[in-house]
Every structure is written in C-alpha cells, then in structure tokens.
Amino acid sequence: MRLWTVHEPGTSASADERADGILFVKDGSSWWGLFFPLPWLLIQRLWVGTLIYVLLSVAAAAIGMLLPLSDSSGVLLGLIGNLYVAFEGNDMRRRKLARLGYVQVGSVVADSRVEAEIDYFSSLPAEARSRSTSVAYAGPKRRAEANDVLGLFPEPGGGR
C-alpha cells in the first residue's frame, strides 16, 4: 500500500471544477525518476528540477574528467543526480503544486492512483460533494473531560 496526498486547486469556485482539478501525488520514491530522470522531469513539467539535474550531471561529468577516477567511480558519481530525482521527485511535484495555488486537503492509502481516487471520493460526505466550498476538518466530535478514564483503569477517585 502506498500513501497518496490529495491536492485541490484553491481558486476554482464550483465543486465540479474542484473535482476535475484534484491531483493525487504518490509519497515516496519514483522508479521512473531513477531510471529515466530527464524525461520524467520534463513530463512532470518540473523545470527547476530539470535545471538542477542538468547542472548536477554536468558537474559530475566535469569532476569525472578532472580527477583520475576509475570507471565504476565515474558511474557512481553520475548516478547522484538519478538518486536525487528518484528520492525527491514527488516532493518537488508537491512543492510545485503549492506554488501554483493547490491546497493539500488530505491523504489516502491505496495500491494505485485509481484506487486512491475511488477511496477519496467515496469517503466524502454527500453534502461535501455538492457544496462549492472546501471541506475543512472540524476536529473531534467530543472533547475529553478532565475526569474521563482511558482503557481499563478504575474511575478517578473511586476505590477498587
């Protein structure tokens, strides 16, 4: 099971526009970002991440040429950028969405993005699906009183 964060556009007014604009971003590493970092960054439109990746690749190639490194050391040095994209790629997507005005409204645990969408939209109350304002978390239904007891402990002040 994977954790997916749910991002809703902050500017749309109607519930239908918000539902169409909701994005799900997987938490964790990106395998596509590890093996094909440059195309993955370009497809995700992460321009700053692409620039950082290119600069890291050029720096790694320059270090590899200037220093007398073995072939395996040069390959490992070249993988630094790939590892960065793999581990930080989805976080870069979340930061980009925040810059674009998206608001993180929740998270879902599911095996795939399709299951995450189904779980998220089915968990919304019926009135929240039709309202034009965002649903905010209202907190717990009942606050614990000072004399409440947790678990199997005896009541406060009472004998055993």
HELIX and SHEET records of a PDB file:
HELIX    1   1 ALA A   15  GLY A   21  1                                   7    
HELIX    2   2 TRP A   31  PHE A   35  1                                   5    
HELIX    3   3 PRO A   37  ILE A   43  1                                   7    
HELIX    4   4 TRP A   47  LEU A   66  1                                  20    
HELIX    5   5 ASP A   71  ARG A   99  1                                  29    
HELIX    6   6 ARG A  113  SER A  123  1                                  11    
HELIX    7   7 ALA A  126  SER A  130  1                                   5    
SHEET    1   A 3 LEU A  23  LYS A  26  0                                        
SHEET    2   A 3 ARG A   2  PRO A   9 -1                                        
SHEET    3   A 3 TYR A 102  ALA A 110 -1                                        
END                                                                             
